Amino acid sequence: MSLSATPPDPRRPEPIPLTVLTGFLGAGKTTLLNRWLADPALADTLVIVNEFGEIGLDHLLIERVDEDMVLLGAGCLCCTVRGDLIAALEDLLRKRDNGRITPFRRVVIETTGLADPAPILHALIYHPYLVLRYRLQAVVTVVDAVHGAATLDAHAEAVRQVAVADRLVLTKTEAAAGTDLLRARLTALNPAAPILPVTAPVEAVLGGLFGLDGKGDDVRSWLGAGAMAETSGPGRDVNIHDASIRAVCLTSEAPVPRPAFEMFLDLLRSGHGAKILRMKGLVALADDPGRPLVVHGVQHVVHAPVVLPAWPDPDHTSRLVVILRDLDPSFVQRLWDAFLGRPRIDAPDAAALAHNPLAIPGG
């Protein structure tokens, strides 16, 4: 079943290919996108990045950041910014048609890892104007081979991300004990989607045309009228995806002492790793503040930090976004303040936290 049955109009511009890149927190979407953008096949590609949390970071970690970057940082595309996505896509077309931006030949939307993709796809499939100007080419879902099975067990969003995909990209296979069981589960969820390695050619991942053939009845119902239900409203905290998931944004204008930062990471990871859905940030260490440290972590795993040769933007503030499940963000903030020597936490409490990481309110 094809979703683009409208006959072509010779007076209308050729539709612009559009790819939705999704996958749960920490699966490796930004790394894959960087790989894609280095390929000449993706020249003149416009990227839309959606992030979860008060401080946007993903756009700084995508290597090609220029005027053709749109950052939607108000929340998940699946809820509070779905309308903003439509407005952004329409505005980009107006600017392109009027010559106010460099013409782009393709659009990639990287969703937040917490996004339910159904409302996004509904907008792209059924919006009367967008469906004429954009061609939804593929939904690519990135799956972490190390944490993928546990993520599917715990998060309905991850299941939907897999079920709606045209192609599945399996990452971190070198760190996984084995992938046979995970591959079988992914195939059961979406038998029509091939499972590709991260090294697959760009065109093999992005080519084609999105459709419902081979997808289950659940996918058809998700993309129906129910996907249009609004979940935003006055007073909604855009950093809350459900009652148990929250984001905390840790910052420091002054460079951070390396021992303090390493102790903070080790304490948070060892004491509460299972509750850390994602950690990502740029940190200025006191012994080398001109070259920021890129920090990535998922649950108990904190990847080997990468040192950038220079800051990607004029703001040299350390910024660390931590997405938590069933852990009070104020605890993480107080812990960060304690290791930086800030007066927000009483000295006895700081000592207690340092010596007993399990003694946490609400932890």
MISEMAR-827028 format. One line per 10 residues: their letters; for each residue x, y, z of C-alpha. Coordinates in steps of 0.001 Angstrom, whole numbers, plus 500000, padded with zeros to 6 digits. Each point is the difference from the previous one (the first is absolute). Layout:
# residues N
a> X,Y,Z ~ ...
This chain:
# residues 363
mslsatppdp> 500000,500000,500000 ~ 501643,503230,498878 ~ 499243,503235,501820 ~ 500772,502269,497047 ~ 497150,499302,497589 ~ 499596,503645,498894 ~ 500910,500245,496296 ~ 502905,502334,499224 ~ 499211,503541,498884 ~ 502515,501250,497418
rrpepipltv> 499536,503555,501296 ~ 500939,499012,503566 ~ 503623,499596,501157 ~ 501245,496468,500464 ~ 499363,498873,503602 ~ 503036,500199,502279 ~ 501100,496663,501502 ~ 499625,499956,503784 ~ 501370,497434,502454 ~ 499030,499596,503643
ltgflgagkt> 502893,498730,502136 ~ 498795,498607,503301 ~ 501124,497609,502717 ~ 500070,499976,503785 ~ 502307,502093,502155 ~ 503658,499112,499547 ~ 499456,497701,497034 ~ 502473,501945,497849 ~ 497829,502232,497787 ~ 502338,502994,500017
tllnrwladp> 503030,497828,499240 ~ 498173,498434,497062 ~ 498864,503415,498778 ~ 503595,501261,500087 ~ 500994,497013,497868 ~ 497260,500800,497528 ~ 500843,503692,499745 ~ 503600,499162,499094 ~ 498739,498185,496900 ~ 499834,502061,496763
aladtlvivn> 496630,498369,499302 ~ 498530,502169,502751 ~ 501327,503296,498693 ~ 497400,502783,500302 ~ 498192,498191,502801 ~ 498097,501995,502604 ~ 499884,498539,503505 ~ 497288,500594,502597 ~ 501011,498960,503508 ~ 497562,499587,502867
efgeigldhl> 501332,499699,503536 ~ 498677,499198,503470 ~ 501033,502375,502758 ~ 500418,503700,500628 ~ 503416,500255,498342 ~ 500479,498823,496425 ~ 503237,498108,499386 ~ 499491,497578,497126 ~ 500306,502740,497368 ~ 503455,500844,501382
liervdedmv> 501098,496384,499634 ~ 498950,499778,496350 ~ 503087,500988,498083 ~ 498347,501968,497210 ~ 498262,502804,501887 ~ 499185,502999,497830 ~ 497016,502023,498815 ~ 498321,496783,498858 ~ 499473,498764,503559 ~ 496657,500327,501735
llgagclcct> 499916,499254,503723 ~ 496600,499260,501521 ~ 500798,499951,503705 ~ 496580,500433,501600 ~ 499378,496323,500704 ~ 499187,496764,498220 ~ 498776,500161,496416 ~ 497376,497498,501043 ~ 498336,502495,502307 ~ 500691,503646,500596
vrgdliaale> 501767,500926,496748 ~ 498070,497983,497426 ~ 498305,503203,498879 ~ 503358,501779,499983 ~ 501398,497301,497723 ~ 497273,500651,497453 ~ 500598,503754,500222 ~ 503765,499498,499642 ~ 499632,497805,496914 ~ 497614,502506,498411
dllrkrdngr> 502304,502927,500831 ~ 502983,498181,498511 ~ 498083,499513,496760 ~ 499119,503710,499832 ~ 503614,501006,500585 ~ 501198,497480,497432 ~ 497440,501109,497415 ~ 500854,503679,500569 ~ 503751,499454,499822 ~ 500578,501056,503630
itpfrrvvie> 501928,496826,500863 ~ 502291,497727,498049 ~ 497826,497484,498122 ~ 499944,496633,501723 ~ 499373,496711,498229 ~ 499209,497810,502996 ~ 498760,500348,503589 ~ 500931,497793,502954 ~ 498028,500317,503252 ~ 501845,498580,503012
ttgladpapi> 497447,499493,502757 ~ 500632,499954,503701 ~ 500565,496488,501310 ~ 496760,500193,501995 ~ 497821,500789,497004 ~ 497031,497876,499030 ~ 500392,500313,496214 ~ 496316,499479,499139 ~ 498856,503653,500305 ~ 503035,501151,498016
lhaliyhpyl> 499225,497584,497175 ~ 496314,500873,500086 ~ 500846,503650,499381 ~ 502357,499125,497149 ~ 497559,497598,498356 ~ 496700,501849,500335 ~ 500783,503726,500125 ~ 498429,501337,496757 ~ 502915,502272,499052 ~ 502996,498123,501363
vlryrlqavv> 498985,496805,498220 ~ 500252,501888,496686 ~ 503420,501501,500658 ~ 501780,497292,502002 ~ 500322,496286,499254 ~ 500350,497880,503127 ~ 502741,497732,498748 ~ 500937,497926,503018 ~ 499677,499619,503739 ~ 503340,498783,501333
tvvdavhgaa> 500099,498695,503578 ~ 503308,499557,501796 ~ 500197,497168,502546 ~ 502744,499593,502596 ~ 501215,496383,499966 ~ 501146,500233,503635 ~ 496875,501490,501600 ~ 497424,499327,497267 ~ 498182,497053,501589 ~ 499691,501692,503402
tldahaeavr> 498843,503211,498318 ~ 497246,498166,498115 ~ 498901,498395,503280 ~ 499763,503310,501821 ~ 498879,502596,497458 ~ 496946,499894,497732 ~ 501517,502834,497929 ~ 502910,497751,499042 ~ 497612,497272,498820 ~ 498133,502478,497811
qvavadrlvl> 503231,501377,498591 ~ 500930,496506,498853 ~ 496531,499088,498754 ~ 499590,503018,497671 ~ 503501,499813,498496 ~ 500848,499316,496388 ~ 503551,499122,500995 ~ 501631,499097,503302 ~ 503642,500899,500644 ~ 501700,497944,502709
tkteaaagtd> 502751,501842,501861 ~ 502644,499051,502600 ~ 500075,496385,498826 ~ 503707,499808,500831 ~ 499166,500536,503687 ~ 497091,497542,500116 ~ 500406,496394,501114 ~ 497776,498866,497129 ~ 497193,501377,497862 ~ 498057,496945,498814
llrarltaln> 497226,500296,502594 ~ 499646,503744,499486 ~ 499890,499594,496228 ~ 497275,497370,500328 ~ 497981,502319,502205 ~ 500389,502923,497602 ~ 498899,497797,497105 ~ 496946,498884,501960 ~ 499075,503633,500652 ~ 500593,501098,496410
paapilpvta> 500586,497175,497503 ~ 500078,502375,497031 ~ 502938,502104,501224 ~ 503525,498816,499152 ~ 502543,500178,502817 ~ 503049,501883,498744 ~ 503453,500710,501434 ~ 501122,503553,500689 ~ 502398,499672,497059 ~ 497200,499463,497481
pveavlgglf> 500145,502448,497045 ~ 497914,503115,500489 ~ 497784,499384,496988 ~ 499268,496457,501172 ~ 498689,501429,503269 ~ 498144,503044,498704 ~ 498641,498805,496657 ~ 496468,498884,499276 ~ 496586,501352,500941 ~ 498219,499685,503326
gldgkgddvr> 496945,497759,499985 ~ 497947,497720,502208 ~ 500639,496768,498092 ~ 501423,497378,502332 ~ 499256,501997,503131 ~ 497635,498737,502658 ~ 496439,501086,500729 ~ 501237,501878,503060 ~ 502037,502309,497787 ~ 496964,500790,497860
swlgagamae> 497974,500885,503097 ~ 502835,502113,501447 ~ 500106,502024,496784 ~ 496227,500490,500023 ~ 497931,502764,501488 ~ 501250,499300,503497 ~ 503442,501243,499050 ~ 498565,503496,499671 ~ 499098,500231,503681 ~ 501628,503032,501552
tsgpgrdvni> 502117,499379,503062 ~ 501221,503530,500530 ~ 498282,502622,502075 ~ 500494,503087,502159 ~ 502407,499420,502833 ~ 501347,496727,498621 ~ 503624,499352,500986 ~ 501694,499180,496713 ~ 502750,498107,501825 ~ 497541,497392,501299
hdasiravcl> 499210,497150,497613 ~ 498111,497979,502562 ~ 499750,500040,503762 ~ 503234,498086,500495 ~ 502302,501557,497370 ~ 501615,503381,500634 ~ 502962,501946,498644 ~ 502515,502016,501991 ~ 502430,502409,498361 ~ 503239,500467,501928
tseapvprpa> 502122,503040,499195 ~ 503162,501717,501143 ~ 501401,503256,498668 ~ 503313,499334,501723 ~ 502180,497124,498755 ~ 499411,496796,501957 ~ 502866,498350,501921 ~ 500722,496638,498389 ~ 500053,497980,503281 ~ 496658,501457,501072
femfldllrs> 498410,499221,496646 ~ 501320,496442,499917 ~ 498759,499378,503561 ~ 496561,501420,499111 ~ 499697,497731,496962 ~ 501201,496935,501875 ~ 497635,500539,502918 ~ 496982,500625,497772 ~ 500778,497048,497734 ~ 500804,497480,502728
ghgakilrmk> 497178,500973,502344 ~ 497199,500738,497523 ~ 501050,498853,496555 ~ 496784,498086,499351 ~ 498034,503240,500394 ~ 502101,502021,497547 ~ 498263,499661,496637 ~ 502449,502350,498313 ~ 502861,502319,500814 ~ 501492,502339,497442
glvaladdpg> 501973,503185,500263 ~ 502988,502249,499462 ~ 502259,500653,502984 ~ 502861,502480,500407 ~ 502610,498422,502248 ~ 502181,502320,502036 ~ 503258,498553,498638 ~ 498976,500499,496335 ~ 496988,502343,499785 ~ 500522,500903,496351
rplvvhgvqh> 499332,496434,498823 ~ 496623,498740,501260 ~ 499383,496426,501025 ~ 497074,498289,498257 ~ 498230,497740,502495 ~ 497625,497180,499002 ~ 498410,497500,502345 ~ 497143,497498,500104 ~ 499089,498417,503335 ~ 503156,498506,501577
vvhapvvlpa> 502089,500539,496866 ~ 501891,503274,499584 ~ 501833,499927,496687 ~ 503614,501081,499753 ~ 499876,503811,499831 ~ 501065,501716,496788 ~ 501931,503289,500102 ~ 498976,502500,497309 ~ 502738,502202,498528 ~ 497880,503092,500727
wpdpdhtsrl> 496561,501018,501238 ~ 497258,499655,497367 ~ 498375,503325,500956 ~ 500944,503222,501869 ~ 498458,498759,503250 ~ 502701,498243,502049 ~ 497688,499100,502868 ~ 500114,496360,501080 ~ 496624,498452,499180 ~ 498993,496496,501005
vvilrdldps> 496469,498726,499331 ~ 498955,496934,502004 ~ 496681,498278,499276 ~ 498806,498030,503005 ~ 497408,497393,500760 ~ 498685,499670,503577 ~ 502685,502290,501409 ~ 499425,503495,501368 ~ 501793,502564,497786 ~ 500634,502188,503040
fvqrlwdafl> 502215,497268,501454 ~ 502213,499971,496910 ~ 500137,503807,500047 ~ 500991,500011,503679 ~ 502639,497359,499379 ~ 501458,502052,497132 ~ 500021,503125,502180 ~ 501658,498103,502826 ~ 502913,498813,497866 ~ 500446,503499,498550
grpridapda> 500101,501487,503488 ~ 496838,502034,499576 ~ 498123,501038,503152 ~ 496619,498581,498927 ~ 500453,496887,502112 ~ 500951,499783,503670 ~ 503479,498650,500639 ~ 498755,497061,502136 ~ 497576,499014,497209 ~ 502764,500212,497399
aalahnplai> 502235,497755,502087 ~ 497164,497541,500527 ~ 499284,499841,496273 ~ 503653,499486,499171 ~ 500387,497130,502488 ~ 496590,498400,499563 ~ 498655,500404,496450 ~ 497068,497695,500724 ~ 498584,502294,502701 ~ 497962,502069,497594
pgg> 496613,501601,500576 ~ 497596,498305,497635 ~ 502803,497833,498594
